[in-house]
Amino acid sequence: FSVSPTLVNQNLNIYSQSDDKVNHVVITSLSSEKLIDIYSEAIQNVDVSNLVPGIYFVKIDSGKSSSIHKIIKI
């Protein structure tokens, strides 16, 4: 999985390099506080406009595989 842009203001786009569909996205603060937790059938973007500027971790899960990415909210 990949995310873009890593310097994000409004919408975070999520891409899968395989046929796996993203069905769970969790965005946490550096202190591991869960701020966004989304379950859906095929997630392609996440609205992060309500987050304050800072560094966050994005966990992406398809049920078969998962990955964690760092983003910076500007």
Secondary structure, 3 states (H helix, E strand, C coil): CEEECCEECCEEEEECCCCCCCCEEEEEECCCCEEEEEECCCCCEEECCCCCCEEEEEEEECCCCEEEEEEEEC
